[in-house]
Amino acid sequence: MSPTNGTRIDRRFAACAAEGRPALVTFVSAGDPDYDTSLEILKALPGAGADVVELGMPFSDPMAEGPTIQLASQRALAAGQTMKKTLSMVRTFRESDTETPIVLMGYYNPIYAYGNDAFLKDAREAGVDGLIIVDLPPEEDDELCIPAIEAGINFIRLATPTTDDKRLPAVLANTSGFVYYVSITGITGTAAPDANRVAEAVTRIKGHTSLPVAVGFGVTSARQAREIGRNADGVVVGSAIVNAVRQSLDEDGRATQRTVSAVTDLVGELASGVREARAEPAK
């Protein structure tokens, strides 16, 4: 189900499909390594080739994340990032970009602390298009999912290799925007996905929904993006981009002149990969 007839997310995936390619979905942690640099990175992502941006909401206990994104959350929190600042980043981004979809990804605790109604109101007004809340199962849809949809925000659900055909209908019931398929079991950034198994899973999920299926967890290179993108509607890259931020920092963990370009260079390579995904026959 979709909150409106054609959200930014709907339009962007449709546009990428019309171009005969998957969408590149990029993840960065809001406020990493500091607010100003993070905002500069956010503004630069679309020009580098990102079709959809997932903006991580820093949290002290991100249980589905590997060390790379955990450290990014810690850097952001240490630099003073808050939910209000994250929404402010989106609001500022929207002053110059009204088309690129922004999806906030993270955990329920910071939203609950902010207040659900206030959060949804402020997120909508800031220009947020979707939410991925890792630790809210379908059984809790009345808590945030349904109110988000009613507020005009897509609620994107995760499916995993252990989500069988019996469980999928519950996962998909109130999902909108796209389905995020987690290509590996475990935490982010720790293993490489098997393109053949991913292709089988995407086909299986598409048997249950007409929504686009984006694949993430473990995609780190243009080659992997190309392989996964042959069958997926979107390719999600997170840890590799966050790692590019980390590797660009000085010995005190501060941004350098290389920080933004380290991200945009990698995103440019990934964008080339997804654009080549359907240009050659699958092996």
C-alpha positions in Angstrom: 0.0 0.0 0.0 1.2 3.5 -0.7 0.4 6.6 1.3 -0.2 8.7 -1.9 -0.5 8.2 -5.6 3.1 8.4 -6.4 5.6 9.3 -3.7 9.2 10.5 -4.4 10.3 6.9 -3.8 7.7 5.5 -6.2 8.7 8.0 -8.9 12.4 7.4 -8.5 12.2 3.6 -8.8 9.8 4.0 -11.8 12.3 6.4 -13.5 15.2 4.0 -12.9 13.2 1.1 -14.3 12.3 3.2 -17.3 16.0 3.7 -17.8 16.5 -0.1 -17.7 18.6 -0.2 -14.5 18.3 -0.6 -10.8 18.4 2.3 -8.4 21.4 3.1 -6.3 20.4 3.5 -2.7 23.2 5.0 -0.5 23.4 5.0 3.3 25.2 7.5 5.4 25.0 8.2 9.1 23.6 11.6 9.9 26.2 13.8 11.7 29.2 11.6 10.9 31.8 12.8 11.4 30.2 16.2 12.3 27.1 18.0 11.3 28.5 20.4 8.6 30.5 17.7 6.9 27.6 15.3 7.0 25.3 17.8 5.5 27.9 18.5 2.7 28.1 14.8 2.0 24.3 14.5 1.9 24.0 17.4 -0.5 26.7 15.8 -2.8 25.2 12.3 -3.0 22.7 12.9 -5.8 25.2 14.5 -8.0 27.6 11.6 -7.5 24.9 9.2 -8.7 22.8 8.2 -5.7 19.1 7.7 -6.6 17.8 7.3 -3.1 19.5 8.3 0.2 19.1 6.4 3.4 20.1 8.7 6.3 21.0 6.8 9.5 19.6 8.1 12.8 22.5 7.6 15.2 21.7 5.4 18.1 23.9 4.1 20.9 23.0 0.4 20.5 22.5 -0.3 16.8 22.1 -4.1 17.1 21.9 -4.9 13.4 25.0 -3.0 12.4 28.5 -4.1 12.1 31.5 -2.3 13.6 31.7 0.2 10.7 28.2 1.7 11.2 28.4 1.4 14.9 31.5 3.6 15.0 29.8 6.1 12.7 26.9 6.3 15.1 29.4 6.8 17.9 31.2 9.6 16.0 28.0 11.3 15.2 26.7 11.2 18.8 30.0 12.4 20.2 29.8 15.3 17.8 26.4 16.2 19.2 24.0 14.8 16.6 20.4 14.6 17.8 17.1 13.7 16.1 16.3 17.4 15.8 19.6 18.0 14.0 18.9 15.0 11.7 15.6 16.4 10.7 17.2 19.8 10.3 19.7 18.2 7.8 16.8 16.9 5.7 15.1 20.3 5.8 18.2 22.1 4.6 18.8 19.4 1.9 15.3 20.0 0.6 16.0 23.7 0.0 18.1 22.7 -3.0 16.8 19.2 -3.9 13.1 18.5 -4.0 13.3 15.2 -6.0 15.8 12.8 -4.3 14.0 10.5 -1.9 15.3 10.6 1.7 14.7 7.5 3.9 15.5 7.7 7.6 16.9 4.3 8.8 17.4 3.2 12.4 15.8 2.1 15.5 12.6 2.9 17.4 14.1 4.2 20.6 15.1 7.7 19.4 11.7 8.1 17.7 9.8 6.9 20.8 11.9 9.4 22.9 11.0 12.2 20.5 7.3 11.3 20.6 5.7 9.5 17.7 3.2 12.1 16.6 5.7 14.9 16.9 8.3 12.9 15.0 6.0 12.1 12.1 4.8 15.7 11.9 8.3 17.1 11.9 9.7 14.4 9.6 7.0 15.0 7.0 7.5 18.8 7.2 11.2 18.4 6.8 10.8 16.4 3.6 11.4 12.8 4.8 9.9 10.2 2.3 10.3 6.9 4.1 11.2 5.1 7.3 13.1 1.9 7.9 12.9 0.9 11.5 14.8 -2.2 12.1 13.4 -3.3 15.4 9.6 -2.9 14.9 8.1 -6.1 13.6 4.8 -6.2 11.7 2.9 -7.2 14.8 3.6 -3.7 16.1 2.3 -1.9 12.9 -0.2 0.2 14.9 2.7 1.7 16.9 4.4 3.6 14.0 3.9 2.0 10.6 0.2 2.8 10.2 0.5 6.3 11.6 3.5 6.9 9.2 1.5 5.8 6.2 -1.4 8.1 7.3 1.1 10.9 7.6 2.2 10.3 4.0 5.5 8.6 4.7 6.4 5.2 3.2 7.2 2.5 5.7 9.8 0.2 4.3 10.2 -3.3 5.6 13.1 -5.7 5.7 13.0 -9.2 4.4 15.9 -11.6 5.1 17.1 -15.0 3.9 15.1 -16.5 6.8 11.9 -14.8 5.9 9.9 -17.7 4.4 6.8 -17.7 2.3 4.6 -18.1 5.4 6.1 -15.0 7.0 6.4 -12.8 3.9 2.7 -11.8 3.7 2.9 -10.3 7.2 6.1 -8.5 6.4 4.7 -7.1 3.2 1.2 -6.2 4.5 1.8 -2.5 5.2 5.1 -2.1 3.4 5.3 0.7 0.8 8.0 2.4 -1.3 10.1 -0.7 -1.7 11.1 -3.9 0.0 14.6 -4.0 1.5 16.0 -7.5 1.1 18.9 -8.2 3.5 21.2 -10.4 1.4 23.1 -12.1 4.2 22.4 -13.4 7.7 24.1 -11.4 10.4 25.2 -7.8 10.7 26.1 -5.2 8.1 29.4 -5.0 6.4 30.7 -8.5 7.4 30.1 -10.8 4.4 29.6 -10.6 0.7 26.3 -11.6 -0.8 25.9 -14.6 -3.2 24.4 -13.1 -6.4 22.7 -16.3 -7.5 21.0 -16.8 -4.1 20.0 -13.1 -4.1 18.4 -13.5 -7.6 16.4 -16.5 -6.3 15.2 -14.6 -3.3 14.3 -11.5 -5.3 12.2 -13.6 -7.6 10.5 -15.3 -4.7 9.7 -12.0 -3.0 8.3 -10.6 -6.3 5.9 -13.4 -6.3 4.3 -11.8 -3.3 4.4 -8.1 -4.1 4.5 -5.6 -7.0 6.8 -3.3 -5.0 10.5 -2.8 -6.1 13.0 -5.0 -4.2 16.2 -3.4 -3.2 19.1 -5.5 -2.0 21.6 -4.5 0.6 24.1 -5.7 3.4 27.5 -6.7 2.0 27.6 -4.8 -1.3 30.9 -2.9 -1.3 32.1 -2.5 -4.9 30.9 -1.5 -8.4 31.3 -5.1 -9.5 29.0 -6.4 -6.7 26.6 -3.6 -7.4 26.5 -4.7 -11.1 26.0 -8.4 -10.3 23.3 -7.8 -7.7 21.6 -5.1 -9.9 21.0 -7.6 -12.7 18.1 -8.9 -10.8 17.3 -6.4 -8.1 15.3 -3.2 -8.6 17.7 -1.4 -6.3 21.2 -1.9 -4.8 21.8 -0.6 -1.3 25.4 0.3 -0.2 26.1 1.4 3.4 29.1 0.1 5.2 31.5 0.8 2.2 30.4 4.4 2.1 30.6 4.9 5.8 34.0 3.2 5.7 35.2 5.8 3.1 34.3 8.5 5.6 36.3 6.9 8.4 39.3 6.3 6.2 39.4 10.0 5.2 39.5 11.3 8.8 42.6 12.6 10.5 44.3 10.9 13.4 41.9 12.7 15.8 38.8 11.5 13.9 38.1 14.9 12.3 37.0 15.5 8.7 39.7 16.4 6.2 39.6 18.0 2.7 39.3 14.4 1.3 36.3 13.4 3.3 33.5 14.5 0.9 35.4 13.5 -2.2 36.2 10.1 -0.7 32.4 9.5 -0.5 31.5 11.0 -3.9 34.3 9.1 -5.7 33.0 5.8 -4.3 29.4 6.6 -5.1 30.4 7.5 -8.6 32.0 4.1 -9.1 28.9 2.3 -7.6 26.6 4.3 -9.9 28.6 3.2 -12.9 28.2 -0.4 -11.6 24.4 -0.2 -11.4 24.2 1.5 -14.8 26.0 -1.5 -16.3 23.9 -4.0 -14.5 21.6 -4.7 -17.4 24.0 -3.9 -20.2 25.6 -7.3 -20.3 24.0 -10.8 -20.1 24.1 -12.5 -16.7 26.7 -15.2 -16.4 
